[in-house]
């Protein structure tokens, strides 16, 4: 019997060894059969239980794997390798805390177990404990310097911590050890994408796909890189390829939606974001992007619901919160708005905000916090890390070469202000180029703009890198950003420093918070010299008003009847044609008190969307004012819009974001504007316009004075009529609409910037002196 028992044990050992060999060879079915045969002879055989458990993990049958390995550990509770493999099964079941405990148990038994350190780090990565994961990967590498997976995992942890510059060398190390490591190529692409190094990211994704053609993830993220390179059709195709490989890949549906939205195909974008949600119901980015697409489709109520769901899933996402606040402002949905904006302000104060820079310009009258939000944004998007294209060469051109870059060279507020300026530039001293990536709306304004430049480049199909190369190749002396952080902005062009002098101008009333923008064009009223500390750019003070105005804007000859505009035949007409997002509860309170105090008066507002009127009428009723006293003007062509403003008596401005182009429109049409000047740039624009129009008496500096002056003007028709006559007399004699004078001041500023650079001096504040009258 003893000899038989020995023979049986030997036979079992031989069977186990054969099964292990088959398992190593990848012949899992044969190995599984071998282990099962052993277990029929010895149901508690450690090796068979353990290794069959490993096969179950390889098959994705994690619960069975866990049971088998736990049974093996009852046989040998000191088997460190079994604890590692138990941890792997638990990771497969997404039970990461338990997996980490199992790896730690393995290390308590075998302190120099490299695989246990690496897998513990992986579990900690899955638990989003990235900083804690990194020392474990490094310990694994100290024990096994050729562990490519550990290098890859360090890179992943660094990437998740936002330390992509540090992640890249780890991925390179992994690839030195294992050049055909598809996952490391893919992860390297992700780090490069996060650093806006899109061409390099593409190369990494392409290499991952070359090695592993059915790898869906690089196809999907390749779509993101292509989208950033402005190759929208290729981005769509790449995302579709990912979905052909894995039809249940939520991230690919989400990326496809973003690519379609970039094409303006918002309905299709929404469909794909919904597909992402159908696959992955807890995917906050898909809800956020769905909200964005629905907002573009003006389905604002549905967009609001989608933002709310996204915020339930990602309550700490401050960028998401700021987008939602922006939508609520647009709808004039003020429920909990003050509390939400207070939370945004608190995050900005920490310096770790993630609040989109445009948002605090609209609701927060604090230039210091506006700068902090912009600087934090620049740090988070890592724009400052991009290589510069201009290499320090000092150009010696016969004329100063100026490039204006914008998406707004069509029927747009920026074009309405600037068209005449472009035409009036002195071609004897300046060469003027437009870089346009916005739509060609085939309008008369577009044709006028194209004719107004020496060179008009339609760069819609070009990437940020390609545009930056064009700016550099043309040896542009001064590159002027007319977008800032507004819709369709492309700051990555400027982040690559294609020109020696780069300027923030007109489109964005605040600091960019970026070292790659040298100057901002302002005036002494909108940004007093003592506010230089709140701007990363050097202040350039134009002497009278920073905002140009086209003195050729057509006003329709025919003024509509009051009835045609929904206005009563009699009664004072207060007006505000600012976008609805600028209206605040505090100023609406004032307006409602004015309506109550001025019998028969009405408030005439721009109809920006169908939800804002309903919400404002409800707010009026709450404040004891009949909703019928609010009249809403639908959007129309600019000449007709200017003409209908003749029917209004007094334009009531908003704070903390004033009327900008809207105030110019009103003044050009002869409508007096009453404003309240705040502390920040956006809160002082209307005041600057009024001073340049010779109407400083309409600039107040507190809400109490604003309300009192509005009531005084409403109660004294003679006083208001006098203001209107003064405006009519000043319209063509004061600096506001004198574009020729304005252009000479602007050119003096450009020449000062150019001379400073030519002299090898750093940018410094500039104060342009006013030309003599006449």
C-alpha positions in Angstrom: 0.0 0.0 0.0 2.8 2.4 0.8 4.3 1.8 -2.6 1.0 2.4 -4.3 0.5 5.7 -2.3 3.9 6.9 -3.4 3.2 6.0 -7.0 -0.2 7.8 -6.8 1.4 10.9 -5.4 4.1 10.8 -8.1 1.4 10.3 -10.7 -0.5 13.3 -9.4 2.6 15.4 -9.4 3.4 14.4 -13.0 -0.1 15.2 -14.1 0.1 18.6 -12.4 3.4 19.3 -14.1 2.0 18.3 -17.5 -1.0 20.6 -17.0 1.2 23.5 -15.9 3.3 23.0 -19.1 0.1 23.1 -21.2 -1.1 26.2 -19.4 2.2 28.0 -20.1 1.8 27.0 -23.8 -1.6 28.6 -23.8 -3.4 25.3 -24.3 -5.9 26.1 -21.6 -8.6 23.6 -22.4 -6.1 20.7 -22.1 -4.5 22.2 -19.0 -8.0 22.5 -17.4 -8.8 18.9 -18.2 -5.5 17.8 -16.6 -6.2 19.8 -13.4 -9.8 18.4 -13.2 -8.4 14.9 -13.5 -6.0 15.5 -10.6 -8.9 16.9 -8.5 -10.8 13.7 -9.1 -8.0 11.8 -7.5 -7.1 14.4 -4.8 -9.9 17.0 -4.3 -7.7 19.1 -2.0 -4.6 19.2 -4.2 -3.1 22.7 -3.8 -1.5 23.0 -7.2 -4.5 21.8 -9.1 -6.9 24.1 -7.2 -4.5 27.0 -7.5 -3.7 26.7 -11.2 -7.2 25.9 -12.2 -8.2 29.1 -10.4 -5.6 31.0 -12.5 -7.2 29.5 -15.7 -10.6 30.7 -14.5 -9.2 34.2 -14.1 -7.8 34.1 -17.6 -11.2 33.0 -18.8 -12.9 36.0 -17.0 -14.7 33.6 -14.6 -13.6 35.5 -11.5 -16.1 34.1 -8.9 -15.1 30.5 -9.7 -11.4 31.6 -9.7 -11.8 33.1 -6.2 -13.5 29.9 -4.8 -10.8 27.6 -6.2 -7.9 29.7 -5.0 -9.4 30.2 -1.6 -9.8 26.4 -1.4 -6.1 26.1 -2.3 -5.1 28.6 0.4 -6.9 26.4 3.0 -4.5 23.7 2.0 -1.4 26.0 2.1 -2.2 29.4 3.8 1.4 30.6 3.4 1.5 30.4 -0.4 2.4 34.0 -1.5 1.8 33.3 -5.2 -1.8 32.1 -4.5 -2.5 35.4 -2.7 -1.3 37.3 -5.7 -3.5 35.3 -8.0 -6.4 35.7 -5.6 -5.8 39.4 -5.8 -6.0 39.1 -9.6 -9.3 37.4 -9.5 -10.6 40.1 -7.1 -9.4 42.8 -9.4 -11.3 41.1 -12.2 -14.4 41.4 -10.1 -13.6 45.1 -9.5 -13.2 44.4 -5.8 -10.1 46.5 -5.6 -9.9 47.0 -1.8 -10.0 43.2 -1.2 -7.4 42.7 -4.0 -5.1 45.2 -2.3 -5.4 43.3 0.9 -4.6 40.0 -0.8 -1.4 41.5 -2.5 -0.3 42.9 0.9 -0.8 39.4 2.4 1.5 38.0 -0.3 4.1 40.6 0.5 3.9 39.8 4.2 4.8 36.3 3.3 7.4 37.1 0.6 8.7 40.7 1.0 10.6 40.7 -2.3 7.8 39.5 -4.5 8.0 41.9 -7.5 4.7 40.9 -9.1 2.9 41.5 -5.8 4.2 45.1 -5.7 3.2 45.7 -9.3 -0.3 44.3 -8.9 -0.8 46.1 -5.6 0.0 49.3 -7.4 -2.5 48.4 -10.1 -5.2 47.9 -7.5 -4.4 51.2 -6.0 -4.6 52.8 -9.4 -8.1 51.4 -9.8 -9.0 52.9 -6.4 -7.7 56.2 -7.8 -5.0 56.2 -5.1 -2.4 57.1 -7.7 0.2 58.7 -5.5 0.2 55.6 -3.2 0.5 53.3 -6.2 3.7 54.8 -7.6 6.1 53.6 -4.8 4.8 50.1 -5.3 5.6 50.1 -9.0 9.0 51.5 -8.2 9.7 48.8 -5.7 8.6 46.2 -8.3 11.2 47.7 -10.7 13.9 47.7 -8.1 13.4 44.0 -7.8 12.9 43.4 -11.5 14.2 46.3 -13.7 13.0 44.6 -16.9 9.3 44.8 -15.8 7.8 46.7 -18.7 4.3 46.5 -17.2 5.5 48.3 -14.0 6.9 51.2 -16.1 3.6 51.4 -18.0 1.7 51.4 -14.8 3.9 54.3 -13.4 3.0 56.2 -16.5 -0.7 55.6 -16.0 -0.5 56.8 -12.4 1.4 59.9 -13.5 -1.2 60.5 -16.3 -4.1 60.3 -13.8 -2.3 62.7 -11.5 -2.0 65.2 -14.4 1.8 64.8 -14.4 2.0 63.8 -18.1 5.5 65.2 -18.7 6.7 62.7 -16.0 4.5 59.9 -17.4 6.1 60.0 -20.9 9.6 58.8 -19.8 8.0 55.8 -18.0 6.1 54.8 -21.2 9.4 55.1 -23.2 11.1 52.8 -20.7 8.4 50.3 -21.1 8.7 50.4 -24.8 12.5 50.1 -24.7 12.0 46.8 -22.8 9.0 45.7 -25.0 8.9 47.6 -28.3 5.6 45.9 -29.4 3.8 46.7 -26.2 0.6 48.0 -27.7 -1.0 49.2 -24.5 2.1 51.3 -23.7 2.0 52.9 -27.1 -1.7 53.7 -26.5 -1.1 55.1 -23.0 1.8 57.2 -24.3 -0.6 58.6 -26.9 -3.0 59.5 -24.1 -0.3 61.5 -22.2 0.7 63.3 -25.4 -2.9 64.1 -26.1 -3.3 65.6 -22.6 -0.3 67.8 -23.4 -1.9 68.9 -26.7 0.9 67.2 -28.7 -1.6 65.9 -31.1 0.6 64.8 -34.0 2.8 62.8 -31.6 -0.3 61.3 -30.0 -1.5 60.2 -33.4 1.8 58.5 -34.1 1.5 56.5 -30.8 -2.1 55.5 -31.5 -1.1 54.4 -35.0 1.7 52.3 -33.7 -0.6 50.6 -31.1 -3.1 49.9 -33.9 -0.3 48.5 -36.1 0.7 46.1 -33.4 -2.9 45.2 -32.4 -5.4 46.1 -35.1 -8.5 45.1 -33.1 -7.5 47.4 -30.2 -10.6 49.6 -30.0 -9.3 52.2 -27.5 -6.5 53.7 -29.7 -9.0 54.0 -32.6 -11.3 56.0 -30.3 -8.7 58.2 -28.8 -7.1 58.7 -32.2 -10.4 60.2 -33.1 -9.9 62.8 -30.3 -6.5 63.6 -31.6 -7.8 64.0 -35.1 -10.6 66.2 -33.8 -8.0 68.5 -32.1 -6.1 68.6 -35.4 -9.3 69.8 -37.1 -9.6 66.7 -39.2 -13.3 66.1 -38.4 -14.1 63.5 -41.1 -11.1 61.4 -40.2 -12.0 61.7 -36.5 -15.5 60.4 -37.2 -14.1 57.5 -39.2 -11.7 56.6 -36.5 -14.4 56.5 -33.8 -16.6 54.4 -36.1 -13.8 51.9 -36.5 -13.5 51.6 -32.7 -17.2 50.9 -32.6 -17.0 48.3 -35.4 -14.4 46.5 -33.2 -16.4 47.0 -30.0 -20.0 48.0 -30.5 -20.4 48.3 -26.7 -17.7 50.9 -26.3 -19.3 53.9 -24.5 -16.2 56.1 -24.8 -16.1 55.7 -28.5 -19.8 56.8 -28.8 -19.0 59.8 -26.7 -15.9 60.7 -28.9 -17.9 60.2 -32.0 -20.6 62.6 -30.6 -17.9 65.2 -30.0 -16.5 64.8 -33.6 -20.0 65.2 -35.1 -20.7 68.3 -32.9 -17.5 69.9 -34.3 -19.0 69.5 -37.7 -22.2 71.2 -36.5 -24.1 67.9 -36.7 -25.7 68.3 -33.3 -28.6 66.0 -33.7 -26.3 63.1 -34.6 -24.0 64.1 -31.8 -26.8 63.9 -29.3 -27.8 60.4 -30.6 -24.3 59.1 -30.0 -24.0 60.6 -26.6 -27.3 58.9 -25.7 -25.8 55.6 -27.0 -22.8 56.1 -24.7 -25.2 56.6 -21.8 -27.2 53.5 -22.8 -24.0 51.4 -22.6 -22.6 53.1 -19.5 -25.4 54.8 -17.5 -23.0 56.4 -15.0 -20.9 58.2 -17.7 -20.9 61.8 -16.6 -18.9 63.2 -19.6 -21.5 61.7 -22.0 -24.3 63.5 -20.1 -22.3 66.7 -20.1 -21.6 66.5 -23.9 -25.2 65.6 -24.5 -26.2 68.8 -22.7 -23.8 70.8 -24.9 -25.3 69.3 -28.1 -28.9 69.9 -26.9 -28.0 73.5 -26.0 -26.8 74.0 -29.5 -30.1 72.7 -30.7 -31.8 75.2 -28.3 -33.4 72.3 -26.4 -32.4 74.1 -23.2 -34.8 72.3 -20.9 -33.4 68.9 -22.0 -29.9 70.3 -21.8 -30.6 71.4 -18.2 -31.8 67.9 -17.3 -28.7 66.3 -18.8 -26.4 68.7 -16.9 -28.3 67.9 -13.7 -27.7 64.1 -14.2 -24.0 64.7 -15.0 -23.6 66.6 -11.8 -25.2 63.8 -9.8 -22.6 61.5 -11.2 -19.7 63.9 -10.9 -20.5 66.4 -8.1 -16.9 67.5 -7.8 -16.4 68.4 -11.4 -16.1 72.2 -11.3 -15.9 72.7 -15.0 -19.2 70.9 -15.4 -20.7 73.0 -12.7 -19.6 76.2 -14.5 -21.2 75.0 -17.7 -24.5 74.3 -16.0 -24.4 77.7 -14.3 -23.9 79.3 -17.7 -26.9 77.4 -19.1 -29.1 78.4 -16.2 -28.1 82.1 -16.6 -29.0 81.8 -20.3 -32.5 80.5 -19.4 -32.8 83.0 -16.5 -33.4 80.1 -14.2 -32.2 81.6 -11.0 -33.1 78.7 -8.7 -30.2 78.2 -6.3 -28.1 80.3 -8.6 -26.5 82.5 -5.9 -25.5 79.4 -4.0 -24.0 77.7 -7.0 -22.0 80.8 -8.0 -20.8 81.1 -4.4 -19.4 77.6 -4.6 -17.7 78.4 -7.9 -16.1 81.5 -6.3 -14.9 79.4 -3.4 -13.2 77.0 -5.7 -11.5 79.8 -7.6 -10.2 81.2 -4.3 -8.4 77.9 -3.6 -6.4 78.2 -6.8 -7.5 74.7 -7.9 -10.7 75.6 -9.5 -11.3 74.2 -13.0 -13.9 77.0 -13.5 -14.0 77.9 -17.2 -12.4 81.4 -17.4 -15.3 83.1 -19.2 -17.8 82.2 -16.4 -16.4 84.5 -13.7 -16.3 87.4 -16.1 -20.1 87.1 -16.3 -21.1 86.8 -12.7 -18.1 87.9 -10.6 -17.0 91.5 -10.4 -13.5 90.8 -9.0 -10.5 91.2 -11.4 -8.2 89.4 -9.0 -10.3 86.2 -8.9 -10.9 86.4 -12.6 -7.1 86.4 -13.1 -6.8 83.4 -10.7 -9.4 81.4 -12.6 -7.6 82.1 -15.9 -4.2 81.2 -14.5 -5.5 78.0 -13.0 -7.1 77.1 -16.3 -3.8 77.6 -18.1 -2.0 75.4 -15.6 -4.6 72.7 -15.9 -4.6 72.6 -19.7 -0.8 72.7 -19.8 -0.6 75.2 -22.7 2.6 76.7 -21.3 4.4 73.4 -21.9 4.1 73.6 -25.7 7.2 74.3 -27.8 7.4 77.8 -29.3 7.6 78.3 -33.1 9.1 81.8 -33.1 12.8 81.2 -32.4 13.8 84.7 -31.4 14.5 86.0 -34.9 14.2 89.8 -35.1 12.4 90.6 -38.4 13.2 93.7 -40.4 10.2 94.2 -42.6 9.4 97.4 -44.5 6.0 97.4 -43.0 4.8 96.1 -39.6 3.0 92.8 -40.2 -0.1 92.4 -38.2 -2.4 89.4 -38.1 -5.9 89.3 -36.7 -7.1 85.8 -35.8 -10.7 85.1 -35.2 -13.7 82.9 -35.9 -16.0 86.0 -36.2 -15.3 87.3 -39.7 -18.9 87.2 -40.8 -22.2 88.6 -39.5 -21.1 88.9 -35.9 -20.7 91.5 -33.2 -16.9 91.6 -33.5 -17.2 92.3 -37.3 -19.8 95.0 -36.7 -17.4 96.8 -34.5 -14.2 96.3 -36.5 -14.9 96.3 -40.2 -14.1 99.9 -40.7 -11.0 99.6 -38.6 -9.5 97.0 -40.9 -10.2 99.2 -43.9 -8.6 102.3 -42.3 -5.2 100.7 -41.4 -2.4 102.7 -43.0 -1.2 100.4 -45.7 2.0 102.5 -46.1 3.1 101.4 -42.6 1.2 98.2 -41.9 0.5 94.9 -43.7 -2.8 93.4 -42.5 -3.6 89.7 -42.6 -6.8 87.9 -41.4 -6.8 84.3 -40.2 -10.4 83.2 -40.3 -11.6 79.8 -39.0 -15.3 80.7 -38.7 -18.0 80.0 -41.2 -18.3 81.8 -44.5 -21.9 83.0 -44.3 -21.7 84.5 -47.8 -23.0 87.8 -46.4 -22.2 91.3 -47.5 -20.2 91.7 -44.2 -18.1 88.7 -45.2 -17.3 90.2 -48.6 -16.5 93.5 -47.0 -14.1 91.9 -44.5 -12.4 89.9 -47.2 -11.8 93.1 -49.1 -10.7 95.0 -46.0 -7.4 93.0 -45.5 -4.3 92.8 -47.6 -4.5 89.0 -47.1 -7.6 87.1 -46.0 -6.8 83.4 -45.1 -9.7 81.0 -44.6 -8.1 78.4 -42.3 -11.2 76.5 -41.3 -9.6 73.2 -42.4 -6.3 73.8 -40.7 -5.2 72.6 -37.3 -3.9 74.9 -34.5 -0.3 73.7 -35.3 -0.8 74.4 -39.0 -2.2 77.9 -38.4 0.7 78.6 -36.0 3.1 77.5 -38.7 1.5 79.9 -41.2 1.8 82.8 -38.8 5.5 82.0 -38.3 6.1 81.4 -42.0 4.6 84.7 -42.9 6.9 86.3 -40.3 4.0 88.1 -38.6 5.3 90.7 -36.2 2.1 91.1 -34.1 -0.5 88.4 -33.8 -3.8 89.7 -32.4 -6.2 87.2 -30.7 -9.8 88.5 -31.1 -11.3 85.5 -29.2 -9.7 84.9 -25.9 -11.7 82.2 -24.1 -15.0 82.8 -25.9 -16.8 80.3 -28.1 -14.7 78.9 -31.0 -11.5 80.2 -29.4 -8.2 78.6 -30.4 -5.7 79.6 -27.7 -3.4 76.7 -28.7 -2.4 78.7 -31.7 -1.0 81.4 -29.5 0.4 79.0 -26.9 2.9 77.8 -29.6 4.2 81.4 -29.8 4.2 81.8 -33.6 4.8 85.6 -33.4 7.2 87.7 -31.3 4.4 90.0 -30.1 1.0 88.5 -29.2 -2.0 90.6 -28.1 -5.3 90.0 -26.4 -7.9 92.4 -27.9 -11.6 93.1 -27.9 -13.2 89.6 -27.9 -12.4 88.7 -24.3 -12.7 91.4 -21.6 -10.3 89.9 -19.1 -6.8 88.5 -18.7 -5.8 85.3 -20.5 -3.6 84.4 -17.5 -1.0 83.2 -20.0 2.7 84.0 -20.4 2.4 83.7 -24.2 0.1 86.8 -24.5 2.2 89.9 -24.1 -0.3 92.8 -24.2 -4.0 93.6 -23.7 -5.6 96.6 -25.3 -7.7 98.6 -22.8 -8.3 102.2 -21.9 -7.8 104.0 -18.6 -11.5 103.7 -17.6 -12.1 100.0 -18.3 -8.9 98.9 -16.7 -7.2 101.6 -14.6 -3.4 101.4 -14.4 -3.5 100.3 -10.8 -5.1 97.0 -11.9 -2.0 95.9 -13.8 -1.4 93.3 -11.0 -4.6 91.5 -12.1 -3.4 91.0 -15.7 -0.6 88.7 -16.9 -0.5 90.8 -20.0 1.0 94.4 -20.0 -1.8 97.0 -20.1 -1.9 99.1 -23.3 -4.0 102.2 -22.6 -5.7 103.6 -25.7 -6.5 107.2 -24.8 -10.3 107.4 -25.2 -12.0 104.1 -25.6 -10.6 100.6 -26.1 -13.5 99.5 -28.3 -13.5 100.3 -32.0 -16.8 101.3 -33.6 -17.8 101.1 -37.3 -19.2 104.4 -38.3 -20.7 102.9 -41.4 -23.3 100.7 -39.8 -26.6 100.9 -41.6 -29.8 101.8 -39.8 -32.9 100.9 -41.6 -34.8 104.0 -42.8 -38.2 102.8 -41.7 -38.9 102.8 -38.0 -41.5 100.2 -37.1 -44.7 101.2 -35.3 -44.9 100.4 -31.7 -47.6 97.9 -32.3 -45.4 96.0 -34.7 -42.9 95.4 -31.9 -45.6 94.5 -29.3 -45.1 97.8 -27.4 -48.1 99.8 -26.1 -48.9 103.0 -27.9 -48.1 105.1 -24.9 -45.9 104.8 -21.9 -42.1 104.9 -21.2 -40.1 102.1 -22.8 -37.2 100.9 -20.7 -35.0 98.6 -22.8 -32.2 96.1 -22.4 -31.0 94.1 -25.4 -28.2 92.4 -23.6 -28.0 88.6 -23.9 -30.2 86.9 -21.3 -27.3 85.4 -19.4 -26.2 88.9 -18.3 -29.5 89.6 -16.5 -29.1 89.2 -12.7 -31.8 89.0 -10.0 -30.4 92.1 -8.3 -30.8 94.2 -11.5 -34.1 92.6 -12.3 -35.3 93.7 -8.8 -34.4 97.3 -9.7 -36.1 97.1 -13.1 -39.3 95.8 -11.5 -39.2 98.6 -8.9 -38.9 101.1 -11.8 -41.9 99.6 -13.5 -43.9 99.9 -10.4 -42.8 103.5 -9.9 -43.5 104.6 -13.5 -47.1 104.0 -14.4 -47.6 102.6 -18.0 -44.0 101.8 -18.5 -42.8 98.6 -20.0 -39.5 96.7 -20.1 -38.3 95.7 -23.6 -35.9 92.7 -23.6 -34.2 90.6 -26.2 -35.8 87.2 -26.7 -32.7 85.0 -26.6 -34.6 81.7 -26.1 -38.1 80.6 -25.3 -37.4 79.7 -21.6 -36.0 83.1 -20.5 -39.3 85.0 -21.2 -41.3 82.5 -19.2 -38.9 82.6 -16.3 -38.7 86.4 -16.3 -42.4 86.8 -16.5 -42.7 84.5 -13.5 -40.1 86.5 -11.6 -42.0 89.7 -12.5 -45.2 88.3 -11.0 -43.3 87.3 -7.9 -42.2 91.0 -7.6 -45.7 92.3 -8.0 -45.4 93.3 -11.6 -47.8 92.1 -14.3 -45.9 89.8 -16.8 -47.6 91.7 -19.6 -45.3 94.7 -18.9 -42.4 92.6 -20.2 -42.1 92.7 -24.0 -39.6 90.5 -25.8 -38.0 91.4 -29.1 -37.0 88.5 -31.4 -33.7 88.6 -33.1 -33.6 90.3 -36.5 -31.0 91.8 -39.0 -28.8 94.5 -37.5 -30.2 97.5 -39.6 -33.8 96.6 -38.5 -32.7 96.1 -34.9 -31.0 99.5 -34.8 -34.1 101.1 -36.3 -36.5 99.6 -33.8 -34.4 101.0 -30.9 -35.7 104.4 -31.8 -38.9 103.3 -30.1 -37.2 102.9 -26.7 -36.6 105.7 -24.2 -33.8 104.5 -22.0 -31.5 101.5 -22.2 -30.9 99.9 -18.8 -27.5 98.2 -18.6 -26.5 95.1 -16.6 -23.8 94.4 -14.0 -21.3 92.7 -13.5 -21.3 92.1 -17.3 -22.1 95.3 -19.1 -23.5 95.8 -22.6 -20.5 95.9 -25.0 -21.4 95.8 -28.7 -25.1 96.2 -27.6 -24.3 99.5 -25.9 -22.6 100.7 -29.1 -25.6 99.7 -31.1 -27.9 101.6 -28.8 -25.8 104.8 -28.8 -25.4 104.6 -32.6 -29.2 104.4 -32.9 -29.6 107.4 -30.6 -30.8 105.5 -27.5 -29.3 106.7 -24.2 -27.7 104.0 -22.1 -27.7 104.1 -18.3 -24.9 102.0 -16.8 -23.4 101.1 -13.4 -19.6 100.7 -13.5 -18.1 97.9 -11.4 -14.6 97.0 -10.7 -13.7 94.5 -13.5 -13.1 95.1 -17.2 -16.4 93.5 -18.3 -18.2 95.7 -15.7 -16.9 99.0 -17.0 -17.2 98.8 -20.8 -20.5 100.7 -21.2 -19.0 103.4 -19.0 -16.0 103.7 -21.3 -18.4 104.0 -24.3 -20.5 106.7 -22.7 -17.5 108.7 -21.7 -16.1 108.5 -25.2 -19.6 109.7 -26.5 -19.5 112.7 -24.2 -22.2 111.3 -21.8 -20.3 110.7 -18.5 -23.4 111.7 -16.6 -25.0 108.4 -17.5 -22.3 106.4 -15.7 -23.2 105.6 -12.1 -21.0 103.8 -9.6 -23.5 102.1 -7.3 -26.7 100.3 -7.8 -28.5 102.9 -5.6 -27.3 105.7 -7.8 -28.2 103.7 -10.9 -31.8 103.2 -9.7 -32.1 106.8 -8.6 -30.9 108.2 -11.9 -33.1 105.8 -13.9 -36.1 107.0 -11.9 -35.1 110.6 -12.3 -34.8 110.3 -16.0 -38.1 108.5 -16.3 -39.9 111.1 -14.2 -38.5 114.1 -16.1 -39.3 113.8 -19.8 -37.5 117.1 -20.5 -34.3 115.9 -18.8 -34.3 112.6 -20.8 -35.1 114.5 -24.1 -32.1 116.7 -23.4 -29.9 113.6 -23.0 -31.2 112.3 -26.3 -30.4 115.6 -28.1 -26.9 115.7 -26.6 -26.4 112.1 -27.9 -27.6 113.1 -31.3 -25.2 116.0 -31.4 -22.3 114.0 -30.1 -22.7 110.9 -32.1 -20.5 112.0 -35.0 -18.4 114.6 -33.2 -17.0 112.7 -30.2 -14.3 110.0 -30.3 -16.6 107.0 -29.9 -17.6 106.6 -33.6 -14.5 108.3 -35.0 -12.9 105.2 -36.5 -10.1 107.1 -38.2 -9.0 108.7 -35.0 -9.3 105.4 -33.2 -7.2 103.6 -35.8 -4.3 106.1 -35.5 -4.3 105.5 -31.7 -4.3 101.8 -32.2 -1.5 102.0 -34.7 0.6 104.1 -32.3 0.2 101.3 -29.8 1.3 98.7 -32.3 4.3 100.8 -33.2 5.3 101.1 -29.6 5.1 97.3 -29.1 7.1 96.8 -32.2 9.9 99.3 -31.2 10.1 97.7 -27.7 10.7 94.3 -29.3 13.1 95.7 -31.9 15.1 97.2 -29.1 15.4 93.9 -27.3 13.3 95.1 -24.4 10.6 93.1 -22.5 7.0 94.1 -22.9 6.0 96.9 -20.5 2.8 99.0 -20.0 2.0 101.5 -22.7 0.0 104.7 -22.5 -0.9 106.0 -26.0 -1.3 109.8 -26.0 -4.4 111.3 -27.5 -4.2 113.0 -30.9 -5.0 116.7 -30.9 -8.7 117.4 -31.7 -9.6 117.5 -35.3 
